[in-house]
C-alpha cells in the first residue's frame, strides 16, 4: 500500500490477514496430526544394534518418574517376528535388550528386565516385556571412597565433595564413570581391543556426563559416600536442591548433546537439570484474578530455616512472545489447567499434608574435641600429684575412673526448632522427632541430618491430574514439541478449593499410554511421590541403616 502525503510518498506495510490465518490453521493442523501419531518404538540388542521397529504392539505403557526409575510395559502378539526373536534367547547374539520410545520430542529408553509369554482366560496369547528406565544405571554404579585407587586401597575412607549441588552430584558421577570406563587398575571388557585402552576418550564410553554449559545456581551441598551407589549418595542432595536427573540415549542421527560431543551410538548421557527455579525466583501459587505470585525460597544463615520471599513480578521472557513457542520457564510457569466441565481434566485428586514436628533432635557422640579436651584436663590435673614426694602421677588412673562419667555427656546432642512453623500450627502441635543420619553432634553430617529432618516434616501439597493431551492448548513434550515435561512447574485449579486459587508444583510423573486403534495420551502427576506402603518405608529405612554400617566398616 502506498500513500501520498503532499509531495512525499510513504510506503506502509500491510498485513495479509487471510494469509496469517491460513498459517495459523496449518500450524494447528500439523500439531493435531503430530499428536495423533503413535510413538516410535524400537528394540535394540545388547550392543545397540537395531532389531526392529515395533508396529504391531497390542498396548504400551512407559512411565517417567522424577528422580526415580520408571517402568515400561509392552505387549506384543505371540506370532510377531520380534516376539519370536525375544523368546529364542539362545539364538540372540546378546541377551540384553533395550527399547527406545520417541514421542513429542521425549525419548524413553531402558533395559528389558523380563519377557513373559501369557495366555489369559479369554484365550489371548501375547508376549509381555518389562523394562526399567535408564535412570536405573545410577543404582548400579558405586561411588568409591577414592575412585582413582583400586578397591583394595581406599584412602581416605570417605568420599566428600562440597560445592553447588548440581556440580557436586555430576562430578561424583563423572569420576566414577571414569573409574569403570578408563581405570588404569582394571582390565577393559575386551583386553584385545586397543580402542578399549583409553584414558579420557569418551567416544568409547557407554555413559557420559553432560558438562555444565549454564551458570550453576543450585544450593550448596555436601555429597559423601563410602561405597554407596550413586543414586543413594545423591538422593537427598538432589531432592533438597529440587534438581532432576535426565538420562537420554544418544543415537546416530541425533544432534550432539553438547558442543564437541563425539559419542558412540547408544551412549547414555546424564545431566542434572534445574527446572524448579525455587531458589532463584518462580511461582508457588497465585490467583486467577490477580495472577501468579513471584517468589523464591530463602535459606537462613543458619542453614536450616526456610522462608518464602515474595519478589517483584518479573518481565515475561522474550520467548513467550515468539509465535508457536513451546516450552516452560521456571520463573514464569505458563501452563495452568483449570477445573471445569469442558476443560479436559478427566480426573483429579488433591491432598494437603500438614507439617508435623516443629523441632528435630540428633547426635549421640560429643562434637569433635570435647571428649579430648576433657581427657587432657583430667590427665593434667591428675599428674599434679607427682609434685608430692613419693606419690606417682595419677592422671591416667583418674582418667580411667572418670572417663565413663564424662564421655559423650557434653555437646553430644543438639536440637533445632522452627518458631515460624510452631506459630503456624498453633499452640497444640507435635514437638520433636529424631533425625537419623548423624551420630556426632555439631558436625556437617549433623547439620545435614537436621536439615533433612525438617524437610521430611514440612507442609506440602500433592495432587494428581489425568488430562487429555492438548487440553486447553497445553501439550506434553520435549525439545519444542510440548509446553512442559517431567520436572517442569505447572499450575492447576482444584475443584472444591477457593475460587481462582492456583496450585503450582513440579510434574513428578508422566506415563505415556496407548492401545491399538486409540489415540496416545499422557497421565500427569503433579506434586511429590512418596511411598504410602509402610513395608516400602521400612525397607528404605533398612537400606539407610545398611549404608551406615558400611560407612562404619561393619559390613
C-alpha positions as CSV (number, residue, x, y, z in Angstrom):
1,X,0.0,0.0,0.0
2,X,1.3,3.4,-1.0
3,X,0.1,6.8,0.5
4,X,0.8,10.3,-0.9
5,X,1.3,13.0,1.7
6,X,1.8,16.3,-0.1
7,X,4.8,15.8,-2.4
8,X,6.2,12.9,-0.3
9,X,5.5,9.3,-1.0
10,X,5.4,6.9,2.1
11,X,5.3,3.1,2.0
12,X,3.2,1.5,4.8
13,X,3.5,-2.2,5.4
14,X,0.2,-4.1,5.5
15,X,-0.8,-7.4,6.9
16,X,-2.5,-10.1,4.8
17,X,-4.9,-11.4,7.5
18,X,-6.1,-14.3,5.3
19,X,-2.5,-15.5,4.8
20,X,-1.7,-15.2,8.5
21,X,-4.9,-17.0,9.4
22,X,-4.0,-19.7,7.0
23,X,-0.6,-20.1,8.5
24,X,-2.1,-20.5,12.0
25,X,-4.6,-23.1,10.8
26,X,-1.9,-25.0,9.1
27,X,0.3,-25.0,12.2
28,X,-2.6,-26.1,14.4
29,X,-3.4,-28.9,11.9
30,X,0.2,-30.0,11.9
31,X,0.2,-30.1,15.7
32,X,-3.1,-32.1,15.7
33,X,-1.6,-34.6,13.3
34,X,1.6,-34.9,15.3
35,X,-0.4,-35.7,18.5
36,X,-2.3,-38.5,16.7
37,X,0.9,-40.2,15.5
38,X,1.8,-43.3,17.6
39,X,5.1,-43.4,19.4
40,X,8.2,-44.6,17.6
41,X,9.1,-47.8,19.4
42,X,12.4,-49.5,18.5
43,X,14.0,-52.6,20.0
44,X,17.8,-52.9,20.2
45,X,20.1,-55.8,21.3
46,X,22.7,-55.5,24.0
47,X,25.2,-53.9,21.5
48,X,22.6,-51.3,20.4
49,X,22.1,-52.9,17.0
50,X,18.6,-52.2,15.8
51,X,16.5,-55.4,15.8
52,X,13.2,-53.8,14.6
53,X,10.7,-51.0,14.7
54,X,7.6,-52.1,16.6
55,X,4.4,-51.6,14.5
56,X,2.0,-54.3,15.8
57,X,2.0,-53.8,19.5
58,X,-1.2,-54.6,21.4
59,X,-0.6,-51.9,24.1
60,X,2.2,-50.0,25.7
61,X,2.8,-48.0,28.9
62,X,6.1,-46.2,29.7
63,X,6.4,-44.2,32.8
64,X,8.6,-41.2,33.6
65,X,9.4,-40.6,37.3
66,X,11.2,-37.6,38.7
67,X,14.5,-38.8,40.1
68,X,13.3,-42.5,40.2
69,X,13.4,-45.4,37.9
70,X,10.2,-45.6,35.8
71,X,8.9,-48.8,34.3
72,X,7.8,-49.7,30.9
73,X,5.4,-52.5,29.7
74,X,5.0,-53.5,26.1
75,X,2.6,-56.2,24.9
76,X,3.2,-57.9,21.5
77,X,1.3,-60.6,19.6
78,X,2.8,-64.0,20.1
79,X,3.3,-64.6,16.4
80,X,5.0,-61.3,15.8
81,X,8.6,-61.6,14.4
82,X,10.0,-59.5,17.2
83,X,8.3,-61.8,19.7
84,X,9.9,-64.8,18.2
85,X,13.3,-63.1,18.4
86,X,12.8,-62.2,22.0
87,X,11.6,-65.7,23.0
88,X,14.6,-67.5,21.3
89,X,17.2,-66.3,23.8
90,X,19.8,-68.8,22.8
91,X,19.7,-67.6,19.2
92,X,20.3,-64.0,20.1
93,X,23.8,-62.5,19.8
94,X,23.3,-60.8,23.2
95,X,20.8,-61.5,26.0
96,X,20.5,-57.8,26.7
97,X,17.5,-56.0,25.1
98,X,16.9,-52.3,25.0
99,X,14.0,-50.2,24.0
100,X,13.6,-46.6,22.9
101,X,10.2,-44.9,22.7
102,X,10.1,-41.5,21.0
103,X,7.1,-39.3,21.3
104,X,6.6,-35.5,21.2
105,X,10.4,-34.8,21.5
106,X,10.8,-37.1,24.5
107,X,12.8,-40.4,24.5
108,X,12.1,-43.1,27.0
109,X,14.9,-45.6,26.9
110,X,15.5,-48.6,29.2
111,X,16.7,-52.2,29.5
112,X,14.5,-55.2,29.5
113,X,14.1,-56.9,32.8
114,X,11.8,-59.8,31.8
115,X,9.9,-61.3,28.9
116,X,6.7,-63.3,29.5
117,X,4.5,-65.4,27.4
118,X,0.9,-65.0,28.6
119,X,-2.3,-66.9,27.8
120,X,-5.2,-65.3,29.6
121,X,-8.7,-66.6,30.5
122,X,-10.0,-65.3,27.2
123,X,-7.6,-67.3,25.2
124,X,-5.4,-64.4,24.2
125,X,-1.7,-65.2,23.6
126,X,0.8,-62.5,23.8
127,X,4.3,-61.6,24.9
128,X,4.7,-59.0,27.7
129,X,8.0,-57.1,28.0
130,X,9.0,-55.3,31.2
131,X,11.6,-52.5,31.1
132,X,13.4,-50.3,33.6
133,X,14.2,-46.7,32.7
134,X,17.9,-45.9,32.1
135,X,18.0,-43.9,35.4
136,X,18.4,-47.4,37.0
137,X,22.0,-47.2,35.9
138,X,22.7,-44.8,38.9
139,X,21.7,-47.7,41.3
140,X,24.3,-50.0,39.8
141,X,27.3,-47.7,39.9
142,X,29.2,-47.4,43.2
143,X,30.7,-44.1,44.5
144,X,34.1,-45.2,45.8
145,X,35.8,-43.5,48.6
146,X,38.6,-42.9,46.2
147,X,37.7,-43.5,42.6
148,X,41.3,-43.2,41.4
149,X,42.6,-46.2,43.5
150,X,41.7,-49.9,43.3
151,X,39.1,-51.1,45.8
152,X,41.8,-52.9,47.9
153,X,43.4,-49.5,48.7
154,X,40.8,-46.8,49.6
155,X,42.3,-43.8,51.3
156,X,40.7,-41.6,52.5
157,X,37.9,-43.7,54.0
158,X,35.1,-41.4,52.8
159,X,34.4,-39.5,49.5
160,X,33.5,-36.0,50.5
161,X,32.7,-33.2,48.0
162,X,31.3,-29.8,48.9
163,X,30.0,-27.3,46.5
164,X,27.0,-26.4,44.4
165,X,24.6,-29.3,44.4
166,X,24.5,-29.8,40.7
167,X,28.3,-29.6,40.4
168,X,28.9,-31.9,43.3
169,X,26.5,-34.6,42.1
170,X,27.6,-34.6,38.5
171,X,31.3,-34.6,39.5
172,X,30.7,-37.6,41.8
173,X,29.0,-39.4,38.9
174,X,31.7,-38.4,36.4
175,X,34.7,-39.6,38.4
176,X,33.1,-43.0,39.0
177,X,32.2,-43.4,35.3
178,X,35.8,-42.6,34.6
179,X,36.7,-45.4,37.1
180,X,34.7,-48.1,35.2
181,X,35.5,-46.8,31.7
182,X,39.1,-45.8,31.8
183,X,40.7,-47.1,35.0
184,X,44.4,-48.0,34.9
185,X,43.8,-50.5,37.7
186,X,41.3,-52.7,35.8
187,X,41.3,-54.6,32.5
188,X,38.7,-53.4,30.0
189,X,35.9,-55.7,28.9
190,X,37.9,-56.8,25.9
191,X,41.6,-56.5,26.6
192,X,42.5,-57.4,23.0
193,X,40.6,-54.4,21.6
194,X,43.0,-51.5,21.5
195,X,40.2,-48.9,21.5
196,X,39.2,-50.1,25.0
197,X,42.5,-49.0,26.4
198,X,42.0,-45.3,26.8
199,X,42.4,-42.5,29.3
200,X,39.7,-39.9,28.7
201,X,38.4,-40.9,25.3
202,X,34.7,-40.5,25.8
203,X,33.9,-41.8,22.2
204,X,34.3,-45.3,23.5
205,X,32.3,-44.9,26.8
206,X,28.9,-46.4,27.4
207,X,27.9,-43.5,29.7
208,X,29.0,-39.8,29.9
209,X,28.1,-36.8,31.9
210,X,27.0,-33.7,30.1
211,X,29.3,-30.8,31.0
212,X,27.8,-27.7,32.6
213,X,27.1,-25.1,29.9
214,X,25.0,-22.8,32.0
215,X,25.6,-21.0,35.4
216,X,25.0,-23.3,38.4
217,X,22.5,-21.6,40.7
218,X,21.8,-24.6,42.8
219,X,22.2,-24.5,46.6
220,X,25.3,-25.6,48.4
221,X,25.5,-29.3,49.3
222,X,27.8,-32.0,50.7
223,X,28.0,-35.3,48.8
224,X,29.6,-38.1,50.7
225,X,29.8,-41.8,50.2
226,X,31.6,-44.9,51.2
227,X,30.7,-47.4,48.5
228,X,27.1,-46.3,48.3
229,X,25.6,-46.4,44.8
230,X,25.3,-43.0,43.0
231,X,21.6,-42.9,43.5
232,X,21.8,-43.3,47.2
233,X,24.7,-41.0,47.6
234,X,23.0,-38.1,45.8
235,X,19.3,-38.8,46.5
236,X,18.9,-36.3,49.4
237,X,21.0,-33.7,47.8
238,X,19.1,-33.8,44.6
239,X,15.7,-33.7,46.4
240,X,16.8,-30.8,48.7
241,X,18.0,-28.8,45.7
242,X,14.9,-29.7,43.6
243,X,17.0,-30.9,40.7
244,X,16.0,-33.6,38.1
245,X,18.2,-36.3,36.7
246,X,17.9,-36.7,33.0
247,X,19.2,-39.9,31.3
248,X,18.9,-39.8,27.5
249,X,20.3,-42.2,24.9
250,X,22.3,-40.8,22.1
251,X,21.5,-42.5,18.7
252,X,23.1,-41.9,15.3
253,X,21.4,-39.1,13.6
254,X,20.6,-37.2,16.8
255,X,22.1,-33.7,17.2
256,X,25.1,-33.7,19.5
257,X,24.0,-33.5,23.2
258,X,26.7,-30.8,23.8
259,X,29.2,-28.9,21.7
260,X,32.1,-31.0,20.6
261,X,30.5,-34.3,21.7
262,X,31.9,-37.4,19.9
263,X,29.9,-40.3,21.3
264,X,29.2,-43.8,20.3
265,X,25.8,-44.9,19.1
266,X,23.7,-45.9,22.2
267,X,25.8,-43.9,24.7
268,X,23.8,-42.8,27.8
269,X,24.1,-39.1,28.5
270,X,23.4,-38.0,32.1
271,X,22.5,-34.5,33.1
272,X,21.2,-32.8,36.2
273,X,18.8,-30.1,35.4
274,X,17.3,-27.3,37.5
275,X,13.7,-26.9,36.3
276,X,12.3,-25.6,39.5
277,X,13.9,-22.2,39.9
278,X,12.8,-22.4,43.6
279,X,15.9,-20.5,44.9
280,X,16.3,-18.1,42.0
281,X,12.7,-17.0,41.5
282,X,9.5,-18.8,40.4
283,X,5.8,-19.1,41.4
284,X,4.5,-21.2,44.2
285,X,0.8,-20.3,43.6
286,X,-1.5,-17.4,43.0
287,X,-4.9,-16.4,41.9
288,X,-6.7,-16.4,38.6
289,X,-7.8,-12.8,39.2
290,X,-4.6,-11.3,40.4
291,X,-2.1,-13.6,38.6
292,X,0.7,-15.8,39.9
293,X,2.9,-14.6,42.7
294,X,6.6,-14.4,42.0
295,X,8.8,-15.6,44.9
296,X,11.9,-17.6,45.9
297,X,12.9,-19.8,48.8
298,X,15.4,-18.3,51.2
299,X,17.6,-20.5,53.4
300,X,18.7,-18.6,56.5
301,X,22.3,-18.1,57.6
302,X,21.9,-21.0,60.0
303,X,21.5,-23.3,57.0
304,X,18.2,-24.6,58.4
305,X,15.4,-22.0,58.4
306,X,13.4,-21.8,55.1
307,X,11.2,-18.9,54.2
308,X,9.3,-17.8,51.0
309,X,10.4,-14.3,49.9
310,X,7.9,-12.5,47.6
311,X,9.7,-10.7,44.7
312,X,8.5,-8.1,42.2
313,X,6.8,-9.6,39.2
314,X,9.4,-10.4,36.5
315,X,9.2,-9.3,33.0
316,X,7.9,-12.0,30.7
317,X,10.7,-13.8,28.9
318,X,11.2,-12.9,25.3
319,X,10.5,-16.4,24.1
320,X,6.9,-16.0,25.5
321,X,6.2,-13.6,22.7
322,X,7.5,-15.9,20.0
323,X,4.6,-17.3,17.9
324,X,4.3,-21.0,18.2
325,X,6.8,-21.2,21.1
326,X,6.6,-24.4,23.2
327,X,8.4,-24.8,26.5
328,X,8.4,-23.7,30.1
329,X,10.2,-21.1,32.1
330,X,10.8,-21.8,35.8
331,X,10.5,-18.1,36.6
332,X,7.1,-17.8,34.9
333,X,5.2,-21.1,34.7
334,X,2.8,-20.6,31.9
335,X,0.8,-23.8,31.9
336,X,-2.3,-23.5,34.1
337,X,-5.1,-26.2,33.9
338,X,-8.5,-25.0,35.1
339,X,-11.1,-27.3,36.5
340,X,-14.5,-27.4,34.7
341,X,-16.9,-29.5,32.7
342,X,-15.2,-28.8,29.4
343,X,-11.5,-28.2,30.3
344,X,-10.0,-31.6,29.5
345,X,-9.2,-32.6,33.2
346,X,-10.6,-36.1,33.2
347,X,-10.0,-36.8,36.9
348,X,-8.2,-35.1,39.8
349,X,-7.2,-35.7,43.3
350,X,-5.9,-33.1,45.8
351,X,-4.2,-33.7,49.1
352,X,-2.8,-31.4,51.8
353,X,-0.2,-32.9,54.1
354,X,0.3,-30.7,57.2
355,X,3.6,-30.2,58.9
356,X,4.2,-32.4,61.9
357,X,7.1,-31.8,64.2
358,X,8.4,-28.3,64.9
359,X,11.8,-29.5,66.1
360,X,14.3,-32.2,65.4
361,X,17.0,-33.8,67.6
362,X,20.1,-35.7,66.6
363,X,23.5,-36.7,67.9
364,X,24.8,-39.3,70.2
365,X,28.6,-38.6,70.5
366,X,30.2,-35.3,71.6
367,X,31.3,-32.9,69.0
368,X,34.9,-33.4,67.9
369,X,37.4,-32.0,70.5
370,X,35.1,-32.1,73.5
371,X,36.0,-35.5,74.9
372,X,39.6,-35.0,74.1
373,X,39.7,-31.6,75.9
374,X,38.1,-33.1,79.0
375,X,40.5,-36.0,78.9
376,X,43.6,-33.8,78.6
377,X,42.3,-31.6,81.5
378,X,41.7,-34.7,83.8
379,X,45.1,-36.2,83.0
380,X,46.9,-32.8,83.5
381,X,45.3,-32.3,86.9
382,X,45.9,-35.9,88.0
383,X,49.5,-35.6,87.1
384,X,49.9,-32.8,89.5
385,X,50.1,-35.4,92.3
386,X,53.7,-36.0,91.1
387,X,54.6,-32.8,92.9
388,X,54.1,-34.6,96.2
389,X,57.2,-36.5,97.2
390,X,56.8,-40.3,96.9
391,X,53.5,-40.0,95.0
392,X,53.4,-41.1,91.3
393,X,51.4,-39.2,88.6
394,X,47.8,-40.2,88.9
395,X,46.4,-38.7,85.7
396,X,46.0,-42.0,83.9
397,X,44.2,-43.5,86.9
398,X,41.9,-40.5,87.3
399,X,41.0,-40.6,83.6
400,X,40.3,-44.4,83.7
401,X,37.8,-43.8,86.6
402,X,36.2,-40.6,85.3
403,X,36.1,-41.4,81.5
404,X,32.7,-43.3,81.7
405,X,31.3,-40.2,83.5
406,X,32.3,-37.5,81.0
407,X,32.5,-39.3,77.7
408,X,29.7,-38.2,75.4
409,X,28.0,-36.1,78.1
410,X,28.7,-32.6,77.0
411,X,27.7,-31.3,73.5
412,X,26.6,-34.8,72.4
413,X,23.1,-33.9,71.3
414,X,21.5,-30.9,69.6
415,X,18.0,-29.7,68.8
416,X,16.7,-27.3,66.2
417,X,13.2,-25.8,66.4
418,X,11.3,-23.7,63.9
419,X,9.4,-21.0,65.7
420,X,7.6,-20.0,62.4
421,X,6.3,-23.5,61.9
422,X,5.2,-23.7,65.6
423,X,3.3,-20.4,65.3
424,X,1.6,-21.5,62.0
425,X,0.5,-24.8,63.5
426,X,-0.9,-23.3,66.7
427,X,-0.1,-23.9,70.4
428,X,-1.1,-27.5,70.2
429,X,1.3,-29.4,67.9
430,X,3.9,-32.2,67.7
431,X,7.1,-31.1,69.3
432,X,10.1,-33.0,68.1
433,X,11.4,-36.1,66.2
434,X,14.7,-37.9,66.0
435,X,16.7,-37.2,62.8
436,X,18.7,-40.2,61.6
437,X,22.0,-39.9,59.8
438,X,24.4,-38.4,62.3
439,X,25.8,-39.8,65.5
440,X,28.2,-36.9,66.3
441,X,26.7,-33.6,67.2
442,X,27.6,-30.2,65.6
443,X,29.3,-31.6,62.6
444,X,28.5,-31.3,58.9
445,X,26.7,-34.6,58.9
446,X,24.7,-33.5,61.9
447,X,23.7,-30.3,60.1
448,X,22.6,-32.3,57.1
449,X,20.6,-34.7,59.2
450,X,18.8,-31.8,60.9
451,X,18.1,-30.2,57.6
452,X,16.7,-33.5,56.2
453,X,14.6,-33.9,59.3
454,X,13.0,-30.5,58.9
455,X,12.4,-31.2,55.2
456,X,10.7,-34.6,55.9
457,X,8.3,-33.0,58.3
458,X,7.4,-30.0,56.2
459,X,3.9,-29.0,55.0
460,X,3.2,-30.0,51.4
461,X,0.5,-30.3,48.8
462,X,0.1,-33.2,46.4
463,X,-2.4,-33.5,43.6
464,X,-2.9,-35.8,40.6
465,X,-4.4,-34.9,37.2
466,X,-5.4,-37.1,34.4
467,X,-5.5,-34.7,31.5
468,X,-6.2,-35.2,27.8
469,X,-3.1,-34.2,25.8
470,X,-3.7,-30.8,24.2
471,X,-6.4,-29.8,26.7
472,X,-6.7,-26.0,27.0
473,X,-3.9,-25.7,24.4
474,X,-1.2,-27.3,26.5
475,X,0.9,-30.1,25.2
476,X,3.3,-32.6,26.8
477,X,6.6,-33.0,25.1
478,X,10.3,-32.0,24.9
479,X,12.6,-30.1,22.5
480,X,10.0,-27.8,21.1
481,X,7.2,-30.4,20.8
482,X,5.4,-29.5,24.0
483,X,4.9,-26.9,26.7
484,X,6.1,-28.9,29.7
485,X,7.7,-32.2,30.6
486,X,9.0,-34.1,33.7
487,X,10.3,-31.8,36.4
488,X,8.7,-28.6,35.0
489,X,6.4,-26.4,37.1
490,X,2.8,-26.2,36.1
491,X,-0.3,-25.0,37.8
492,X,-3.9,-26.0,38.2
493,X,-7.1,-25.0,39.9
494,X,-8.6,-27.8,42.1
495,X,-12.3,-28.4,42.3
496,X,-13.7,-27.5,45.8
497,X,-10.9,-25.1,46.6
498,X,-11.5,-21.3,46.9
499,X,-12.4,-19.8,43.5
500,X,-9.4,-18.7,41.5
501,X,-6.8,-20.4,43.7
502,X,-3.9,-21.9,41.7
503,X,-1.5,-24.6,43.0
504,X,1.9,-24.6,41.3
505,X,4.2,-27.6,41.7
506,X,6.6,-29.8,39.6
507,X,5.5,-32.6,37.3
508,X,6.8,-35.7,39.2
509,X,5.4,-38.4,36.9
510,X,4.4,-38.8,33.3
511,X,3.1,-42.0,31.8
512,X,2.6,-42.5,28.0
513,X,-0.4,-44.7,27.4
514,X,-1.8,-46.1,24.2
515,X,-3.8,-49.0,22.8
516,X,-4.1,-50.3,19.3
517,X,-6.5,-48.1,17.5
518,X,-6.6,-45.4,20.2
519,X,-5.0,-42.0,20.4
520,X,-1.9,-41.9,22.6
521,X,-2.4,-39.9,25.9
522,X,-0.4,-38.8,28.8
523,X,-1.2,-39.3,32.5
524,X,0.2,-36.5,34.6
525,X,1.1,-36.5,38.3
526,X,1.8,-33.1,39.9
527,X,3.5,-32.9,43.3
528,X,5.6,-35.3,45.3
529,X,5.6,-39.0,45.0
530,X,6.1,-40.7,48.4
531,X,5.7,-44.4,49.2
532,X,2.5,-44.9,51.2
533,X,3.1,-48.6,51.8
534,X,4.7,-49.0,55.3
535,X,6.6,-52.0,54.1
536,X,8.3,-49.9,51.4
537,X,9.1,-47.2,54.0
538,X,10.6,-49.8,56.4
539,X,12.7,-51.2,53.5
540,X,14.1,-47.7,52.8
541,X,15.0,-47.3,56.4
542,X,16.7,-50.7,56.4
543,X,18.7,-49.6,53.3
544,X,19.9,-46.4,55.1
545,X,20.9,-48.5,58.1
546,X,22.9,-50.9,56.0
547,X,24.5,-48.0,54.3
548,X,25.5,-46.6,57.7
549,X,27.0,-50.0,58.7
550,X,29.0,-49.9,55.5
551,X,30.4,-46.5,56.3
552,X,31.4,-47.7,59.8
553,X,33.2,-50.6,58.3
554,X,30.9,-53.2,60.0
555,X,29.8,-54.7,56.6
